[in-house]
Amino acid sequence: MREVMSCAVSSYDGLPKEQRKQLFDTSLALGDDQPVDPDLLATAVLQELTRRIGLVIFNDPDGLEQERPGQIRVYEPVGEDFFTQVRICRVNDLRTANYIPTLTPGDLLPDEVQHDCTSQIVDGAVQVVCQVRTDDCPGYRFNEEVCLRVLDIEAGNSVVLRGVNYFSTDAKVRLTSRPPATVVREVDAHVFGDVTTPVRETVNGESVLINDCRVDDRITFRLPDDLPPAIYEIQVVVPNVTGIASLGPFMISNTEFINVLPASTARFQITAERLGCRKESSPTWAGSDEVGLTFLTIALFPDLTMSEAVSNKFPIFGDVDSAENRSLNRVLFDQQQPIAAVVVTALGHEVDGQDAYDNMITDWKDIFVDLVKDQWKYITAGLSAAGGIAAIAKLGPYAWIAIGIGALVTAGIDLIIALWAPADLIIEDSLGYSTADLTALTSENYPAPSTASYVTAGKITVNPQFVDKIPLQYRVRHDYVDQDEDTRYDVTYRINRVA
């Protein structure tokens, strides 16, 4: 440890000033004889966490810390005009029935359609078989053909709406339960308007408003903890600050739907099953890959505190060649108490050459992971004392917040390693799930979700691939592509409901 820390200090001292700023917040650049106390560290981490989650929820690092109104894109109606000028285009990224330009049934993604699913024996094996629901819709029946999906969201969690004309930071969201329930609530919201999309464009030589779903105004709100379970209509209510008196004191959006669920009492496990090498690092004549793989798991509890980080470090996988697999079979998360969400982070590095091992580079990586894990408990205590996570959780879904937490942890560890250890990043990921997500993934009442590629902070392209789904179990393979190192690895994950 002394050798590692001595090398770390020497390496830090030798870094250019701009690289130092990347590694540590400037508030932590104290004198040589002044230690960093937990509160100061927690404040710096909270600031970075806030910016990372702001990117996840609002596509802007400042989105959590400030509200801003969207631009006014309204006109004064003449005669019978039923166009809804305040519009909800997406609910947690799923497009709505009121999306413009108008969707056709063929445009809909599987996640945007309501399904009815059952367990059936197919070729001698149990499978979850789903059919698109076409009537008795919980929300809208789209184009008289299919039911649009109504999201299941637990009370206490937050929702992100994206749309048009959220032009006041005093906007609220109205929740109205469907009969026979009679609940009506208006809740405070956080508005972050689109200031990039122009207000007008020229079409056929005429200037017209841009007030369709190209606009990306965003508003987030938290479902009250005591909100009774039911299907609710949701509407955005915006004070009329347009100067057009005929529009009334408030402008109200189209109606969309969510299904509010009670907090889950289920218990889950997440397991890493297998490491696969699709393509080892180039050039292949330089020898086989030597792969170090580490997972960190952090839970977000219902009281919006966080667990300690639990690490799972594997021995170095030596002589890994293309088309080879390695068995993992390691439980990364074993739920023992109620949670709001969980994030599993994955970090994989390939170290070139025997000299690197002789100089204990892989041991250093483990030490850096252990340092982050050990310091995390002090950070979480400081964050809780400052009310940091509680404040953030009002502004975004728990799963998205978990992903932001995971991105912070993986980016921090990898940046440390990259600055003074010759290890190439080949795997980086943050898998964030709320309890509602875990329930849906392992339930026979839901189809497997669609998947989409994304790129991590370390420039690893992640391509999730559905493997299989049976009652109480869901399996997915994440393919990791590093274009710079020309590597392709994958990890297969299994989620089980155990109670």
C-alpha positions in Angstrom: 0.0 0.0 0.0 2.8 2.5 0.9 4.4 1.8 -2.5 1.1 2.4 -4.3 0.3 5.6 -2.5 3.9 6.9 -3.0 3.6 6.3 -6.7 0.1 7.9 -6.8 1.3 11.1 -5.1 4.3 11.3 -7.4 2.1 10.7 -10.5 -0.3 13.4 -9.3 2.4 15.9 -8.7 3.6 15.3 -12.3 0.3 15.8 -13.9 -0.4 19.0 -15.9 -2.8 21.4 -14.2 -5.7 20.7 -16.5 -5.5 17.0 -15.9 -5.5 17.6 -12.1 -8.8 19.4 -12.5 -10.2 16.4 -14.2 -9.2 14.1 -11.4 -10.3 16.1 -8.3 -12.6 19.0 -7.6 -10.6 22.1 -7.0 -12.1 22.4 -3.6 -10.2 19.3 -2.6 -6.8 20.8 -3.6 -5.8 21.6 -0.1 -2.4 22.1 1.5 0.0 19.2 1.9 -0.7 19.1 5.6 -4.4 19.6 5.4 -6.5 16.4 5.2 -9.8 16.2 3.3 -12.6 15.8 5.9 -15.7 13.7 5.1 -18.1 16.7 4.8 -15.8 18.4 2.3 -15.5 15.2 0.3 -19.3 14.7 0.4 -19.9 18.2 -0.8 -17.6 17.7 -3.8 -19.1 14.3 -4.6 -22.7 15.8 -4.4 -21.8 18.5 -6.8 -20.4 16.0 -9.4 -23.3 13.6 -8.7 -25.8 16.4 -9.3 -24.3 17.2 -12.6 -24.1 13.6 -13.8 -27.7 13.0 -12.9 -28.7 16.3 -14.5 -27.2 14.8 -17.7 -29.2 11.6 -17.3 -32.6 13.3 -16.6 -32.4 16.7 -18.4 -29.5 16.1 -20.9 -27.8 19.1 -19.2 -25.4 19.1 -16.2 -27.2 22.1 -14.8 -30.7 20.7 -15.0 -31.0 19.6 -11.4 -29.6 22.8 -9.9 -31.7 25.4 -11.8 -35.1 25.7 -13.3 -35.7 27.5 -16.5 -38.9 28.1 -18.5 -39.3 26.9 -22.0 -40.0 29.3 -24.8 -43.5 30.6 -25.5 -44.8 28.9 -28.6 -48.5 29.8 -28.6 -51.0 31.5 -30.8 -54.5 33.0 -30.1 -57.1 30.5 -31.3 -59.7 31.7 -33.8 -63.1 30.0 -34.1 -63.3 26.3 -33.2 -59.7 25.4 -32.5 -59.1 22.3 -30.5 -55.3 22.1 -30.8 -53.7 21.5 -27.4 -50.8 24.0 -27.1 -49.4 22.7 -23.9 -48.5 19.1 -24.8 -47.1 15.9 -23.1 -45.1 14.1 -25.8 -43.3 11.6 -23.6 -43.8 10.0 -20.2 -40.4 8.6 -19.0 -39.2 8.6 -22.6 -42.3 6.6 -23.9 -44.1 8.5 -26.7 -47.8 9.3 -26.0 -51.0 9.2 -28.0 -50.6 13.0 -28.5 -47.2 12.8 -30.0 -46.6 15.1 -33.0 -45.8 14.3 -35.8 -48.6 11.7 -35.5 -47.5 8.1 -35.1 -48.9 5.1 -36.9 -49.3 1.7 -35.3 -46.2 0.6 -37.3 -44.2 3.4 -35.7 -44.8 2.2 -32.1 -42.0 0.5 -30.2 -42.8 -2.7 -28.3 -42.4 -0.8 -25.0 -45.0 1.7 -26.0 -47.8 -0.9 -26.4 -49.7 -2.6 -23.7 -49.3 -6.4 -23.6 -51.0 -9.4 -22.0 -48.5 -12.1 -21.1 -48.8 -15.7 -19.8 -46.4 -18.6 -19.1 -46.6 -21.3 -21.7 -44.7 -24.5 -22.6 -42.9 -23.9 -25.9 -40.7 -26.7 -27.2 -40.6 -28.3 -23.8 -39.5 -25.2 -22.0 -41.4 -22.6 -20.0 -41.5 -19.2 -21.8 -43.3 -15.9 -21.2 -45.6 -15.4 -24.3 -47.1 -12.0 -24.9 -49.8 -10.6 -27.1 -50.6 -7.0 -27.9 -53.7 -5.8 -26.0 -56.4 -4.4 -28.4 -59.3 -3.6 -26.1 -60.2 -2.9 -22.4 -57.3 -0.4 -22.5 -55.9 1.0 -19.2 -55.2 4.3 -21.1 -55.7 5.2 -24.8 -56.7 2.9 -27.6 -54.5 4.0 -30.4 -55.9 4.3 -33.9 -58.6 1.8 -33.0 -56.1 -1.0 -33.2 -53.9 -1.3 -30.1 -53.7 -0.2 -26.4 -50.9 2.2 -25.6 -48.9 1.3 -22.6 -49.6 2.8 -19.2 -46.4 2.9 -17.1 -46.4 1.3 -13.6 -44.7 3.6 -11.2 -44.4 3.2 -7.4 -45.7 5.9 -5.1 -42.8 8.1 -4.0 -41.0 7.8 -7.2 -40.5 10.6 -9.7 -41.7 11.0 -13.3 -40.3 12.9 -16.3 -42.6 14.5 -18.8 -41.3 15.9 -22.1 -43.3 18.1 -24.3 -44.1 21.6 -25.4 -44.9 25.0 -23.8 -43.7 24.4 -20.3 -43.0 28.1 -20.3 -43.3 28.9 -16.5 -41.4 27.5 -13.6 -44.6 27.8 -11.6 -46.1 25.0 -13.6 -47.6 22.1 -11.7 -48.8 18.5 -12.5 -52.4 17.5 -11.8 -53.1 13.9 -10.8 -56.8 12.7 -11.1 -57.6 9.2 -10.2 -60.0 7.3 -12.5 -63.4 6.3 -11.1 -64.4 4.9 -8.7 -61.5 6.6 -6.8 -61.9 10.4 -6.4 -58.4 11.6 -5.7 -57.3 14.9 -7.2 -53.8 16.3 -6.4 -51.7 19.1 -7.8 -48.0 18.6 -7.1 -45.0 20.9 -7.5 -42.8 20.3 -10.4 -39.3 21.2 -11.7 -39.3 22.8 -15.1 -36.3 22.7 -17.5 -37.3 24.2 -20.8 -35.8 23.8 -24.3 -34.0 27.0 -25.2 -32.2 25.4 -28.2 -35.0 24.6 -30.6 -36.1 27.7 -32.5 -39.6 29.2 -31.8 -40.4 29.6 -35.5 -39.4 28.2 -38.9 -40.1 29.0 -42.5 -42.4 26.6 -44.3 -43.4 27.3 -47.9 -42.2 30.8 -47.5 -44.2 31.5 -44.4 -43.1 31.8 -40.7 -44.8 29.2 -38.5 -44.5 28.2 -34.9 -42.5 25.1 -33.9 -44.9 23.6 -31.4 -44.7 19.9 -32.1 -42.7 17.2 -30.3 -39.4 18.4 -31.8 -39.5 20.7 -28.8 -38.0 19.1 -25.6 -39.3 21.0 -22.6 -39.0 18.8 -19.5 -40.9 18.8 -16.3 -40.4 16.4 -13.4 -42.5 15.7 -10.4 -42.6 13.2 -7.5 -45.6 11.1 -6.7 -46.7 11.6 -3.1 -45.8 8.8 -0.8 -49.4 8.5 0.4 -50.9 8.5 -3.1 -53.4 5.6 -3.2 -52.7 2.9 -5.8 -54.9 3.6 -8.9 -54.7 4.6 -12.6 -54.3 8.4 -12.7 -54.8 11.0 -15.4 -51.9 13.4 -15.5 -51.9 16.9 -16.9 -49.4 19.8 -16.9 -51.0 23.0 -15.6 -49.1 26.1 -16.7 -49.9 29.7 -15.6 -50.7 31.8 -18.6 -47.9 34.3 -18.9 -48.3 34.7 -22.6 -50.2 38.0 -22.6 -53.0 36.4 -24.5 -56.0 36.9 -22.1 -58.4 34.7 -24.1 -56.3 31.6 -23.2 -57.5 32.0 -19.6 -55.4 32.1 -16.3 -54.0 28.6 -16.9 -53.2 26.5 -19.9 -53.7 22.7 -19.4 -52.1 20.0 -21.4 -53.5 16.8 -23.0 -54.3 14.0 -20.6 -52.0 11.0 -20.2 -52.0 8.1 -17.8 -49.8 6.3 -15.2 -50.6 3.4 -12.9 -49.5 4.1 -9.3 -48.4 1.0 -7.4 -47.7 0.5 -3.7 -44.1 0.0 -2.7 -42.8 -3.5 -3.6 -42.1 -6.1 -0.9 -40.4 -8.4 -3.4 -36.7 -9.5 -3.0 -34.2 -9.9 -5.9 -30.8 -11.2 -6.8 -28.6 -10.0 -9.6 -25.9 -12.5 -10.9 -23.0 -12.2 -13.3 -23.0 -15.5 -15.2 -20.4 -15.4 -17.9 -17.6 -13.3 -19.4 -17.3 -13.6 -23.2 -14.5 -12.4 -25.5 -15.8 -11.7 -28.9 -12.6 -10.1 -30.1 -9.4 -9.7 -28.1 -7.3 -6.5 -28.4 -5.4 -5.9 -31.5 -2.9 -6.8 -32.8 -3.5 -10.5 -32.0 0.2 -11.3 -32.5 1.0 -9.4 -29.4 -0.4 -12.2 -27.3 -3.7 -13.1 -25.5 -5.5 -10.6 -23.3 -5.1 -10.5 -19.5 -8.5 -9.3 -18.2 -9.3 -7.8 -14.8 -13.0 -7.6 -13.9 -14.6 -5.8 -11.0 -18.2 -5.1 -10.0 -19.5 -2.6 -7.5 -23.1 -2.6 -6.2 -24.9 0.3 -4.4 -28.5 0.3 -3.3 -30.8 3.3 -2.9 -33.1 2.8 0.1 -36.7 4.1 0.4 -35.6 6.8 2.9 -33.3 8.0 0.1 -30.1 7.0 1.9 -27.5 4.8 0.1 -25.9 1.5 1.1 -22.2 1.0 1.3 -20.5 -0.1 -1.9 -20.1 -3.9 -2.2 -17.3 -5.0 -4.5 -16.8 -8.3 -6.4 -13.3 -8.6 -7.8 -12.4 -11.6 -9.9 -8.9 -13.0 -10.2 -7.1 -12.0 -13.4 -8.4 -14.0 -16.4 -5.2 -14.9 -18.3 -4.7 -15.9 -21.9 -8.1 -14.7 -23.1 -8.5 -15.2 -26.8 -11.2 -14.4 -29.3 -14.4 -16.6 -29.1 -13.5 -17.8 -25.6 -15.7 -17.6 -22.5 -15.0 -17.6 -18.7 -17.5 -18.7 -16.1 -18.4 -16.0 -13.5 -21.4 -17.3 -11.5 -21.1 -14.5 -8.9 -24.1 -13.0 -7.0 -23.6 -9.2 -7.3 -26.7 -8.2 -5.4 -28.7 -10.2 -2.9 -31.5 -8.1 -1.5 -32.2 -8.4 2.2 -34.3 -5.3 2.9 -36.6 -2.9 1.0 -34.9 -0.8 -1.6 -35.9 2.0 -4.0 -33.3 1.1 -6.7 -30.0 -0.6 -7.2 -27.0 0.0 -9.5 -24.4 -2.5 -10.5 -21.3 -1.1 -12.0 -18.9 -3.1 -14.1 -15.3 -2.2 -14.9 -13.0 -4.4 -17.0 -9.4 -3.6 -17.9 -6.8 -5.3 -20.1 -3.2 -5.0 -19.1 -0.5 -5.4 -21.7 2.7 -7.3 -21.0 4.2 -9.3 -18.2 6.1 -6.3 -16.9 2.9 -4.7 -15.9 2.1 -7.6 -13.6 5.6 -7.6 -12.2 5.1 -4.0 -11.2 1.8 -4.9 -9.4 -0.4 -2.8 -11.7 -3.4 -5.2 -11.2 -2.9 -5.0 -7.5 -3.0 -1.2 -7.7 -6.3 -1.3 -9.5 -7.8 -3.4 -6.7 -6.4 -0.9 -4.1 -8.1 2.0 -5.9 -11.4 0.1 -6.0 -11.1 -0.6 -2.3 -10.3 3.0 -1.5 -13.4 4.2 -3.4 -15.5 1.5 -1.6 -14.1 2.4 1.8 -14.6 6.1 1.3 -18.1 5.7 0.0 -19.6 5.1 3.4 -18.2 8.5 4.5 -19.5 10.1 1.4 -23.0 8.6 1.8 -23.2 9.8 5.4 -22.2 13.3 4.3 -24.7 13.2 1.5 -27.5 12.1 3.8 -26.7 14.8 6.3 -26.9 17.4 3.6 -30.2 16.0 2.2 -28.5 15.6 -1.1 -30.0 12.4 -2.4 -33.4 13.3 -1.0 -33.3 16.5 -3.0 -32.2 14.8 -6.2 -34.8 12.0 -5.9 -37.6 14.6 -6.2 -36.5 15.3 -9.7 -36.0 12.0 -11.4 -36.9 8.3 -11.5 -35.0 6.2 -9.0 -33.5 4.0 -11.7 -32.1 7.0 -13.5 -30.6 8.3 -10.3 -29.0 4.9 -9.7 -27.5 5.1 -13.2 -26.0 8.5 -12.4 -24.5 7.2 -9.1 -23.0 4.3 -11.0 -21.5 6.5 -13.7 -19.9 8.7 -11.0 -18.3 5.6 -9.4 -17.0 4.0 -12.6 -15.7 7.2 -14.1 -13.8 8.1 -10.9 -12.1 4.7 -10.6 -11.2 4.5 -14.3 -9.8 8.0 -14.4 -7.5 7.2 -11.4 -6.3 4.0 -13.1 -5.9 5.6 -16.5 -3.7 8.4 -15.1 -1.0 6.1 -13.6 -1.6 2.5 -14.6 -1.1 1.2 -18.1 -4.4 -0.6 -18.2 -6.8 -0.3 -21.1 -10.5 0.0 -20.4 -12.5 -2.6 -22.2 -15.7 -2.9 -20.1 -17.6 -0.1 -18.4 -21.3 -0.1 -17.5 -23.9 1.0 -14.9 -27.0 -1.1 -14.7 -29.7 0.8 -12.7 -33.1 -0.7 -11.8 -35.9 0.4 -9.6 -37.9 -2.2 -7.7 -40.7 -1.7 -10.2 -38.2 -2.4 -13.0 -37.0 -5.6 -11.3 -40.6 -6.7 -10.7 -41.5 -6.2 -14.4 -38.4 -8.0 -15.6 -39.1 -11.1 -13.6 -42.8 -11.2 -13.9 -44.8 -13.2 -16.3 -47.2 -10.3 -16.7 -44.8 -8.2 -18.7 -42.9 -8.7 -22.0 -39.1 -8.4 -22.2 -38.2 -4.7 -22.6 -36.7 -3.4 -25.8 -33.0 -2.5 -25.6 -31.0 0.4 -27.0 -27.3 1.0 -27.3 -25.5 3.7 -25.3 -21.9 5.0 -24.8 -20.3 5.4 -21.4 -18.1 8.2 -20.1 -15.1 5.9 -20.9 -16.2 5.7 -24.6 -17.3 2.1 -24.3 -20.3 1.3 -26.5 -22.8 -1.0 -24.7 -25.2 -3.1 -26.7 -27.7 -4.9 -24.5 -29.0 -8.1 -26.0 -32.1 -10.0 -24.6 -31.3 -13.6 -23.8 -34.4 -15.1 -22.3 -37.2 -14.5 -19.8 -39.2 -17.0 -17.7 -41.3 -16.5 -14.6 -39.1 -15.1 -11.8 -36.1 -14.8 -14.0 -34.7 -12.5 -16.7 -31.4 -12.8 -18.5 -29.6 -10.2 -20.7 -26.2 -10.0 -22.3 -24.3 -6.7 -22.5 -21.9 -6.4 -25.3 -19.0 -4.0 -24.7 -17.2 -2.5 -27.7 -14.1 -0.3 -27.5 -13.4 1.1 -30.9 -10.0 2.5 -29.9 -8.6 -0.8 -28.6 -10.7 -2.8 -31.2 -12.1 -5.1 -28.5 -15.4 -6.8 -28.0 -16.3 -8.4 -24.7 -19.7 -9.3 -23.1 -21.1 -10.2 -19.7 -24.3 -12.1 -19.2 -26.4 -11.0 -16.3 -29.3 -12.9 -14.6 -32.0 -11.3 -12.4 -34.1 -13.5 -10.2 -37.0 -12.8 -8.0 -36.3 -14.8 -4.8 -39.3 -13.7 -2.6 
